[in-house]
Amino acid sequence: MSFSGFEGFEKRLELHFIDNHPNHNQLGLRKLEFESIQQILQAVQCTVVSALANSYFDSYVLSESSLFVYPTKIIIKTCGTTQLLKSITPLIYFANNHLNLTLSSLSYTRGSFIFPNSQPFPHTSFNDELTFLQNTIPSNLCFRKASIMPSKSSSHSWHVFTATQNPLQYDQESYTMEICMTGLDPILARKFFREPNDEKSGHSAGKEMTELTGINEINKEAFVCDFAFDPCGYSMNGIDGELYSTIHVTPEDGYSYASFECVGSLNDNDDNMVHVLRKVVQIFRPGTMSVSIRTCSEHNNEVWRKVAGAVEPLGLKCRSCVMDHFPAIGCVVFQTFTPLRRKNGTK
């Protein structure tokens, strides 16, 4: 019997909706009752453990990753053996029948599972996921594309599916960055374990981990909702105006994993992306790291150079870089990094 630990790599689903009566329903998806959200998450097989909101969106830390709800956009990111794609049908139902919203685009992304044989249907393979998606999403999302973006590290391929009714509707002034890390530095990973019988709540233990590890230094302006699991593991959502960030950590030896995701503006100071990348690398010191950034195509060349320039001075070497264009989300730049080798051939 093969060993199977906790699956750290997340599945990520982003759905955009059109508000058919924008003058009467400014809150849009944020008007979803919590009971409806619970029903959606029940289909996925996860629950809410903490929540935080501002005037722009609602943020939920889940038992397996995160949920973000904007008026016309929802992002669900789940790890483990959750069945994320089963959230699509109830989401469309509640949006259509309760809020008069129509799905206009969808994107699904994930890395390569550490324990693929443990995944339940429809996540048993990318082909199964694609078949499920093609049979589930409405026909008005007629511009569709699927791809596995390869790398020199077989454990860090990037799976992408997008579908939209308008291939030019993506935001050309923002970017979404997803970082996936495996083989975390074991000393740093120990910071995400709780002391036995510490009698702390998940919230108080999470706050301590945020400060102990330096996660609070990534974006000092963000309001943070953090949670520490027992005996180990950590999740956080950060809120900064319209922008979110999120971190999830599975620190166990042998299959340690951490992810960081954020959205940012291409009009902001260039140093912000560099600062975030460097802080994340310093917090986790991964053995292998992949960075996926989605943005409009005119920025793709400067993006991959900026990413490599940020992390290579910290001892990581860019081993592969691929780019592709997708309807609904624009250009995706996917890079992988591993530590530089010393002159004697060791890492």
DOVEXLO-457513 format. One record per residue (C-alpha): residue in three letters; x, y, z. Coordinates in steps of 0.25 Angstrom, whole numbers, plus 2048, in hexadecimal, padded with zeros to 3 digits. Each point is the difference from the previous one (the first is absolute). Example, Ala and Ser with C-alpha at 12.3 -4.5 7.8 and 13.67 -1.06 7.14 Angstrom:
2
ALA8317EE81F SER80680E7FE 
# end
This chain:
347
MET800800800 SER80680D7FC PHE80280B80A SER7F780C7FF GLY80180D808 PHE7F880D7FF GLU7FF8067F2 GLY80580E801 PHE7FF8047F2 GLU7F38087FE LYS7F58007F6 ARG7FC80E7FC LEU7F38047FA GLU7FC80F7FC LEU7F38047FA HIS7FB80D7FB PHE7F28047FF ILE7F880B7F9 ASP7F6807808 ASN7F38017F8 HIS7FB80C809 PRO80C807804 ASN7F880C806 HIS7F87F7809 ASN80A7F6805 GLN80E807803 LEU8047F580A GLY7FE7F57F6 LEU8067F3805 ARG80280680D LYS7F17FF803 LEU8027F1800 GLU7FA7FB80D PHE80A7F9809 GLU7F87F37FF SER8018007F1 ILE80F802801 GLN8007F480A GLN7F87F87F6 ILE80A8037F5 LEU80C7FC809 GLN7F97F3804 ALA8007FC7F2 VAL80F803800 GLN8027F980E CYS80680B808 THR7FB80B80A VAL80280E804 VAL80A80280C SER80180F800 ALA7FC80C7F9 LEU80380F7FD ALA7FA80A7F7 ASN80280E7FB SER7F780A7F7 TYR8067F87F4 PHE7FF7F1802 ASP7FE7F580A SER80B7F7804 TYR7FF7F2806 VAL80B7F7806 LEU7FB7F27FD SER8037F2807 GLU8077FE7F2 SER80680E7FB SER7F780C7FC LEU7F48077FA PHE7FF80E7FB VAL7F28067FD TYR80080D7F8 PRO7F38067FA THR8027F97F2 LYS80C7F7803 ILE8027F4809 ILE80D7F9802 ILE8007F2807 LYS80E7F9803 THR8007F3807 CYS80A7F5803 GLY8007F2805 THR7F67F77FA THR7F580A7FE GLN7F77FF7F4 LEU80180F7FB LEU7FA7FF7F3 LYS7F37FB806 SER7FE80E805 ILE7FD8057F2 THR7F27FB7FF PRO7FA80680E LEU80880D7FD ILE7F98027F3 TYR7F37FC806 PHE80080A80B ALA80680B7F8 ASN7F57FE7F5 ASN7F47FE808 HIS80380880D LEU80880C7FB ASN7FD8007F1 LEU80F7FF7FC THR8057F97F3 LEU80D7F97FF SER8098077F6 SER80D7F9802 LEU8077F5808 SER80F7FC802 TYR8057F3807 THR80F7FF804 ARG8087F6808 GLY80E7FA801 SER8047F2800 PHE7FB7F880B ILE80A7F980A PHE7F67F5802 PRO7F87FF7F3 ASN7FA7F2803 SER7F980580D GLN7F880A7F8 PRO7F17FD7FF PHE7F88037F3 PRO8008097F8 HIS80E803805 THR8067F27FC SER8078067F4 PHE80080D7F8 ASN7F87F97F5 ASP7F57FC80A GLU80080F805 LEU7FF8057F2 THR7F57F67FC PHE7F880580D LEU80280E7FD GLN7FC7FF7F1 ASN7F37F9805 THR7FD80A80B ILE80380E7FC PRO7F58077F7 SER8018017F1 ASN80180F800 LEU80F7FE805 CYS8047FC7F2 PHE80E8057FF ARG8077F5807 LYS80F7FB802 ALA8077F5808 SER80F7FE801 ILE80A7FA809 MET80C809801 PRO80D7F8802 SER80C802808 LYS80E7F9802 SER7FA7FC80D SER7F57F57FE SER7FA80380E HIS7FD80F7FC SER7F88007F3 TRP7F580A7FF HIS7F27FB7FB VAL7F780B7FB PHE7F28017FA THR7F880C7FD ALA7F38037FA THR7F980D7FC GLN7F58077F8 ASN80A80B7FD PRO80E7FD7FD LEU80580F803 GLN7F980280D TYR80B7FE809 ASP80680B809 GLN80C8067F8 GLU80680880C SER8017F580B TYR8077F3802 THR7FE7F4808 MET80C7F9806 GLU8007F1805 ILE80C7FB806 CYS8017F1804 MET80C7FA808 THR8047F2804 GLY80C7FB808 LEU7FF80B80A ASP80C803809 PRO7FD7F780C ILE80480A80B LEU7F780A7FA ALA7F57F67FE ARG8007FD80F LYS7FB80E803 PHE7F37FB7FA PHE7FE7F580B ARG7F980280D GLU8057FC80D PRO7F87F4806 ASN7F5804809 ASP80280F7FE GLU7F2803804 LYS80080B7F5 SER7F58037F6 GLY8037FE7F2 HIS7FF80F7FE SER80980480C ALA80A7F57FB GLY7FF8057F2 LYS80380E804 GLU80D7FC807 MET8047F87F3 THR7FE80C7F8 GLU809809808 LEU80A7F5803 THR8037FD7F2 GLY7FF80E7FA ILE7F47FE7F8 ASN7FB80D806 GLU80B8077F9 ILE7FC7FC7F2 ASN7F580B7FF LYS80080980D GLU7F48077FB ALA7F77F37FF PHE7F67FC80A VAL8037F1803 CYS7F77F5804 ASP8087F4804 PHE7FE7F2805 ALA8097F5806 PHE7FC7F27FF ASP8037F580A PRO80A7FA800 CYS8058077F4 GLY7FD8097F4 TYR7FC80E7FE SER7F78097F7 MET7FF80F7FF ASN7F880A7F8 GLY80580E7FE ILE7F780C7FC ASP80580D7FB GLY7F58087F9 GLU7FC7F97F4 LEU80C7F6800 TYR8017F3808 SER80C7F7803 THR7FF7F2806 ILE80A7F6805 HIS7FF7F1803 VAL80A7F7807 THR8017F1801 PRO80D7FE808 GLU8027F1802 ASP80D7FA7FC GLY8007F87F3 TYR7F58087F9 SER80180E806 TYR7F980B7F7 ALA7FD80E801 SER7F880A7F7 PHE7FF80F7FE GLU7F68077F8 CYS7FE80F7FE VAL7FA80A7F6 GLY80780D7FC SER7FF80B7F7 LEU80A8027F4 ASN80080F803 ASP8057FE80E ASN80F802803 ASP8087F57FA ASP8077FD80D ASN7F37FB806 MET8007F27F8 VAL80F7FF803 HIS7FE80380F VAL7F57F5801 LEU8087F57F8 ARG80C803809 LYS7F97FF80D VAL7F97F37FC VAL80D7F97FC GLN80680580D ILE7F47FB809 PHE8007F27F9 ARG80E7FD7F9 PRO7F97F67F7 GLY8087F57F9 THR7F78027F3 MET7F780C7FD SER7F78037F5 VAL7FA80E7FD SER7F48027F7 ILE7FD80E7FC ARG7F48047F8 THR7FF80D7F9 CYS7FE8077F3 SER80A7FB7F5 GLU80780E7FE HIS8067FE80E ASN8047F17FF ASN80F8027FD GLU80280A80B VAL7F97F780A TRP8097F47FE ARG80D808801 LYS7FA80780C VAL7FD7F3807 ALA80E7FA7FD GLY80780D804 ALA7F980080E VAL8037F2804 GLU80D7FC7FA PRO808809809 LEU7FA7F780B GLY8067F47FB LEU7F57FA7F7 LYS8037FE7F1 CYS7F58017F5 ARG8007F27FA SER7F48027F6 CYS7F780B7FB VAL7F47FE7F7 MET7F58097FB ASP7F27FE7FB HIS7F48097FD PHE7F27FC805 PRO7F28067FD ALA7FB80680D ILE80D802807 GLY80A8057F6 CYS80E7FC800 VAL8067F680A VAL80F800803 PHE8047F3807 GLN80E7FE806 THR8077F6809 PHE80C80280A THR8097F7807 PRO80C804809 LEU80D8037F9 ARG80B7F5800 ARG80D802807 LYS80D7FE7F9 ASN8017F2806 GLY7F37FC7F9 THR7F780080D LYS7F5809802 
# end
